[in-house]
Amino acid sequence: MTDPDLLFPPGFRWGVATAAFQIEGAWNADGKGPSNWDTRAHRPGGLAGGATGDVACDHYHRLTEDLDLMAALGVGSYRFSVSWPRVQPAGRGRWNGRGLAFYDRLLDGLLERHIEPLLTVYHWDHPQPVEDAGGWAARDTAARFADYAEGLAVRLGDRVRRWLTLNEPLSVMHAEMSGTPRPSARRHGLRIAHHLLLGHGLATERLRARVPGAEIGISLNLAGTTPATDRPEDVTAAARAEAYEDRLFLDPLLRGDYPHLDGGPVIEAGEDDRRHIAAPLDFVGVNWYAPARIAASAAGRFGYTRVPVPGADTNLLGWPVAPEEFGALLAWLRANYPDLPPLEITENGYPGADEPDATGAVPDLRRIAYLRTCLRQVRAALDAGSDIRGYHVWSLLDNLEWEHGYRPRFGLVHVDFATLARTPKASYLWYRQLITAQRQEGKVPCSG
């Protein structure tokens, strides 16, 4: 029995996504320098369970195997990130040819398998010397980042047409602000947000100059906010959450200024900075996992906090499992940004504690149910007028989930972190069937 809700237009991109620090391993191989996340992981109590990225999935040494897994899956797009400390260990100046050669092999392997690369310039890991100089709290990091992006364009731009400058600047901001609601921490975080956006704008200009015909976007984690109740204080709190999370990045990118609250912009920025930030985009990447219910809270960083979604289960990371609400975020984007560029779903996934059963199979049925519902929401948004060009599952492989360590598993492919053996899960087989069916004359839906 077929499911018409999973019928997508011909040319819709089907893909998977990963990030360098989470899968590559080889943390100090072939001239790679330490990253800010390597340093954090190596400190006592740095990541859950004492996890490090020293080996991770060992993608650096198992590249061919992982490329073959993508080819067998049938994806036409692979979103990955470059490790800045692998290719430019000091964060400026000298480039590491052996590190760049890894990405040469990756790109050549993708193109040989007819998979289009979607390159993320920055997915949270930067060279430790950049961190020592202040990280994104230092304005100079934006300039360094633009130089880095230009260097990648010079080396890799002959094979990469589609680029993402940054992944989830909101997450980077929140990581710097975690643990305190003090006004000084808020100012620090907002300064980081501005420098990230400035770096994006400067890098976009450099990429366009170096890669004729490049398509350039940015990946934003957008939840969509609703008030927990109809009390005025919760309604006001939800509006603040929208301004300090979703609109904090969308407004300067698409409208040329930061959102206004309390009589002024949430970030004061000069005209030149705002002009760079608003450099035209070819698409906007959307990362979505869960909706946000917002209540007023004096202890919250900006006067609000997230509360449970009524009736929703929670996943391994404590996030509400409410895939049916993905469409609300897509509708909000359509309604609030009439000049919105095309969208690309650059991350969407489900964290589980997946392990093989007695037969060796990995029956991750909750992931399949979650992804299927999210895709129905994407299909409905297309019908309602959204311009959505592609969808990338997070993630190809089980990997290092940042501060949460290795317990949460997002992959379509199970990784045994003791042996590094790869086992395609039930979700891999389901996604492969969906992609294969879509390609049958460009219009056949997946089996239900």
C-alpha positions in Angstrom: 0.0 0.0 0.0 1.4 3.4 -1.0 1.3 6.6 1.0 0.5 9.7 -1.1 1.7 11.9 1.7 5.2 10.9 0.9 5.1 11.7 -2.8 7.6 14.5 -3.5 8.3 16.5 -6.7 10.9 15.3 -9.2 14.3 16.9 -8.4 13.7 17.0 -4.6 17.0 16.3 -3.0 17.3 13.3 -0.6 20.3 13.3 1.7 22.0 12.6 4.9 24.2 14.9 7.2 27.2 14.6 9.4 29.7 16.9 11.1 33.5 16.5 11.2 34.2 16.5 15.0 31.4 13.9 15.5 32.6 11.3 13.1 36.1 11.8 11.8 38.3 10.8 14.7 42.1 11.0 13.8 42.1 14.0 16.1 45.9 14.7 15.7 46.7 12.8 12.5 48.5 14.1 9.5 49.1 17.6 10.9 45.7 18.3 12.4 45.8 20.7 15.3 43.6 20.5 18.4 40.1 22.1 18.3 38.1 23.8 21.0 36.1 20.6 21.3 39.2 18.4 21.6 40.4 20.5 24.4 37.0 20.4 26.2 36.8 16.6 25.7 40.3 16.0 27.1 39.5 17.9 30.3 38.3 15.8 33.3 34.5 15.8 33.2 34.5 17.4 29.8 32.0 15.2 27.9 29.5 12.6 29.2 31.1 9.3 30.0 34.6 10.6 29.4 33.9 10.6 25.6 36.4 12.2 23.2 36.5 12.7 19.5 39.9 11.0 19.3 38.5 8.0 17.3 34.8 8.8 17.0 33.5 6.7 14.0 37.1 6.7 12.5 35.5 8.2 9.3 38.9 9.6 8.4 40.3 6.1 7.9 37.0 4.4 6.8 36.0 7.0 4.2 35.5 4.5 1.4 33.3 2.3 3.5 31.1 5.2 4.5 30.9 6.5 0.9 29.7 3.1 -0.2 27.0 3.1 2.5 25.8 6.4 1.1 25.8 5.1 -2.4 23.9 2.0 -1.4 21.4 4.2 0.4 20.7 6.1 -2.8 21.1 9.6 -1.5 21.8 12.4 -4.0 23.2 14.9 -1.4 25.6 14.6 1.4 25.9 17.4 3.9 29.3 17.3 5.8 31.5 19.8 7.5 35.2 20.6 7.1 37.3 20.5 10.3 38.9 23.9 10.5 41.8 22.7 12.7 42.5 19.8 10.3 43.1 22.1 7.3 44.4 25.3 9.0 45.7 24.3 12.5 46.5 27.9 13.6 43.3 29.4 12.4 45.1 31.7 10.0 48.1 31.5 7.7 49.6 28.1 6.9 47.3 25.5 5.4 47.8 21.8 6.1 48.0 20.0 2.8 47.5 16.5 4.3 44.3 17.6 5.9 43.0 19.2 2.7 43.9 16.0 0.8 41.3 14.2 3.0 38.6 16.5 1.7 39.9 16.1 -1.8 39.4 12.3 -1.5 35.9 12.8 0.1 34.7 15.1 -2.7 36.1 12.9 -5.4 34.5 9.9 -3.9 31.1 11.6 -3.7 31.2 12.8 -7.3 32.3 9.3 -8.5 29.1 8.0 -6.8 26.9 10.8 -8.2 26.3 12.3 -4.8 26.3 16.1 -4.6 28.4 17.7 -1.8 26.8 20.2 0.5 29.8 21.6 2.4 29.3 23.2 5.8 32.3 25.5 6.5 31.8 25.6 10.2 30.1 23.1 12.4 31.3 24.3 15.9 34.9 23.1 15.9 37.6 25.7 15.5 41.3 25.7 16.1 42.4 26.0 19.7 44.5 29.1 18.8 41.3 30.8 17.7 39.7 29.8 21.0 42.7 31.1 22.9 42.3 34.4 21.1 38.7 34.8 22.4 36.8 32.5 20.1 33.6 34.0 18.7 33.5 36.6 21.5 36.4 38.3 19.6 35.4 40.3 16.5 38.6 39.2 14.8 37.3 35.7 14.5 34.8 36.8 11.9 37.6 38.1 9.7 39.6 34.9 10.3 36.6 32.8 9.4 36.1 34.7 6.1 39.8 34.0 5.2 39.3 30.4 6.1 36.1 30.1 3.9 38.0 31.8 1.0 40.8 29.3 1.3 38.3 26.4 1.1 36.8 28.0 -1.9 40.2 28.2 -3.7 41.0 24.5 -2.9 37.6 22.9 -3.2 35.4 25.2 -5.1 36.0 23.4 -8.4 33.9 20.5 -7.0 31.6 22.2 -4.5 28.7 24.2 -5.8 26.5 24.3 -2.6 27.8 25.8 0.6 26.6 26.4 4.1 28.6 28.9 6.1 27.5 28.1 9.6 25.6 25.5 11.5 23.3 26.6 14.3 24.7 29.9 15.5 22.0 29.9 18.1 23.5 26.7 19.6 27.0 28.3 19.7 25.5 31.3 21.5 23.7 29.2 24.0 26.8 27.1 24.7 28.6 30.3 25.7 25.7 31.5 27.9 24.9 28.2 29.7 24.8 28.1 33.4 23.9 31.7 34.3 21.1 34.2 33.6 23.3 37.2 34.5 22.9 40.2 32.2 26.7 40.1 31.5 26.3 36.5 30.2 23.5 37.7 28.0 25.6 40.5 26.5 28.4 38.1 26.0 26.2 35.6 24.1 24.6 38.3 21.9 28.1 39.6 21.0 28.9 36.0 19.9 25.8 35.9 17.9 26.6 39.1 16.1 30.2 38.0 15.3 29.0 34.7 13.9 26.5 36.5 11.6 29.2 38.9 10.6 31.5 36.0 9.8 28.8 34.5 7.8 28.3 37.6 5.7 32.0 38.2 5.1 32.4 34.5 4.1 29.4 34.6 1.8 31.0 37.5 -0.1 34.3 35.7 -0.4 32.7 32.4 -1.6 30.7 34.2 -4.3 33.9 35.9 -5.5 35.8 32.7 -5.7 33.2 30.1 -6.8 31.1 31.3 -9.8 27.6 29.9 -9.7 27.9 29.0 -6.0 24.7 28.4 -4.0 25.2 29.7 -0.5 23.1 29.3 2.6 23.2 29.0 6.4 21.8 26.3 8.7 19.6 27.6 11.5 18.0 25.5 14.3 14.5 26.8 14.4 12.0 25.4 16.9 8.9 27.5 16.5 7.6 29.0 19.8 4.2 28.9 21.3 3.1 30.1 24.7 2.5 27.5 27.4 -0.8 29.2 28.4 -2.9 32.2 27.3 -1.8 34.2 30.3 -0.3 37.5 29.2 3.0 36.8 30.8 3.4 33.6 28.9 2.3 35.2 25.6 4.9 37.9 26.1 7.5 35.3 27.0 6.9 33.4 23.8 7.3 36.6 21.8 10.6 37.2 23.5 11.7 33.6 22.8 10.8 34.1 19.2 12.9 37.3 19.1 15.9 35.9 20.9 16.0 32.5 19.1 14.4 32.3 15.7 14.2 36.0 14.7 17.6 36.8 16.2 19.2 35.3 13.1 16.4 35.4 10.5 15.7 39.1 10.8 19.3 40.4 10.2 19.8 37.8 7.4 16.6 38.5 5.6 15.4 42.0 6.7 18.7 43.7 7.4 18.2 44.4 11.1 17.9 42.7 14.4 14.4 42.2 16.0 13.3 45.0 18.3 12.2 44.5 21.9 11.9 46.9 24.8 12.1 49.9 22.5 15.2 49.0 20.4 17.1 46.3 18.6 18.2 43.3 20.7 21.7 43.9 19.2 23.0 47.3 18.2 25.0 47.0 15.0 26.5 49.5 12.6 25.2 49.9 9.0 28.3 48.2 7.5 27.9 45.1 9.7 24.2 44.8 8.9 24.9 45.1 5.2 27.5 42.3 5.3 25.2 40.1 7.3 22.3 40.6 4.9 24.3 39.4 1.9 21.8 37.7 -0.4 21.2 34.0 0.3 20.4 31.3 -2.2 18.7 29.1 0.4 18.1 28.8 4.1 18.9 25.5 5.9 16.4 24.4 8.6 17.4 22.1 11.4 14.4 20.9 13.3 13.9 18.3 16.0 11.2 19.5 18.4 8.8 22.4 19.1 9.2 24.9 22.0 6.5 25.6 24.6 7.4 28.8 26.4 6.6 30.1 29.8 7.6 33.3 31.7 10.5 32.7 34.1 12.6 35.3 36.0 15.4 32.7 36.1 15.5 32.3 32.3 18.3 34.0 30.3 15.9 36.4 28.6 12.8 36.1 30.8 11.5 32.8 29.6 12.0 29.0 29.8 10.9 26.0 27.9 8.3 23.7 29.4 7.0 20.2 28.5 4.7 19.8 25.5 1.3 18.5 26.8 0.7 14.9 25.8 4.1 14.5 24.1 6.6 11.8 25.0 10.2 12.8 25.4 13.2 11.2 23.7 16.6 10.2 25.1 17.7 13.8 25.3 14.6 15.0 27.0 13.2 16.7 23.9 9.5 16.5 23.2 8.6 14.0 20.5 6.0 15.9 18.5 6.9 15.5 14.8 3.4 16.6 13.8 4.3 20.1 14.9 7.1 20.5 12.3 4.5 22.0 9.9 3.8 24.9 12.3 7.3 26.1 12.0 7.3 25.8 8.2 4.0 27.7 8.1 5.4 30.4 10.4 8.4 30.9 8.1 6.1 31.2 5.1 3.8 33.7 6.8 6.5 36.0 8.4 9.1 36.1 5.6 7.4 36.7 2.2 10.8 37.1 0.6 12.2 33.9 2.1 14.7 32.1 -0.1 14.1 28.4 -0.8 14.4 26.1 2.2 16.5 23.0 2.6 15.9 20.7 5.6 19.5 20.3 6.6 18.9 18.3 9.8 16.0 16.2 11.1 16.4 13.2 13.3 15.6 11.1 16.3 18.0 10.1 19.2 17.6 6.6 20.5 19.5 3.9 22.4 19.5 1.6 19.4 21.3 -1.7 19.7 21.2 -4.9 17.6 18.7 -7.6 18.5 19.4 -11.3 18.7 19.5 -11.6 14.9 21.9 -8.7 14.5 19.3 -6.3 13.1 18.7 -2.9 14.6 14.9 -2.3 14.6 14.7 1.5 15.2 11.0 1.7 14.6 10.5 4.9 16.6 12.9 6.7 14.3 11.0 5.5 11.3 7.7 6.7 12.7 9.2 10.1 13.6 10.9 10.7 10.2 7.8 9.6 8.4 5.6 12.1 10.2 8.1 14.9 9.7 8.2 14.1 6.0 4.5 14.3 5.8 4.7 17.8 7.4 7.2 18.8 4.7 5.0 17.4 2.0 2.0 19.4 3.4 4.1 22.5 3.5 5.0 22.2 -0.1 1.3 21.9 -0.9 0.6 25.1 1.1 3.2 27.0 -0.9 6.6 26.5 0.8 9.6 26.3 -1.5 11.5 23.4 0.0 14.2 21.8 -2.2 15.6 19.0 -0.1 15.7 16.9 3.1 18.7 15.6 5.0 18.4 13.0 7.8 20.6 13.5 10.8 22.6 11.4 10.7 24.2 8.8 8.5 26.1 7.3 11.4 25.8 7.0 15.1 28.3 9.4 16.4 29.7 11.6 19.2 26.7 13.7 20.3 28.8 16.6 21.7 28.5 17.0 25.4 26.1 14.0 25.6 28.8 11.6 24.6 28.1 8.4 22.7 24.9 7.2 24.3 22.4 9.1 22.1 22.3 7.4 18.7 21.0 9.4 15.7 22.3 7.3 12.9 20.6 5.4 10.1 23.7 3.2 10.5 24.6 1.6 13.8 28.2 2.0 14.9 29.7 -0.4 17.4 32.1 1.9 19.1 34.3 -0.9 20.3 34.9 -2.5 16.9 33.7 0.4 14.7 31.6 -2.1 12.7 28.8 -0.5 10.7 25.3 -2.1 10.6 22.5 -0.5 8.6 19.4 -0.1 10.8 15.7 -0.6 9.8 15.5 3.1 9.2 18.3 2.9 6.6 16.4 0.3 4.8 13.2 2.3 5.0 14.9 5.5 3.8 16.5 3.6 0.9 13.0 2.3 -0.1 11.6 5.8 0.1 14.4 7.2 -2.1 14.2 4.4 -4.6 10.5 4.7 -5.0 10.7 8.4 -5.5 13.0 7.9 -8.4 10.7 5.5 -10.2 9.6 7.9 -13.0 10.0 10.7 -10.5 6.6 10.4 -9.0 6.1 7.1 -7.2 5.6 7.3 -3.4 7.1 5.2 -0.8 5.3 2.1 0.6 3.5 2.8 3.8 
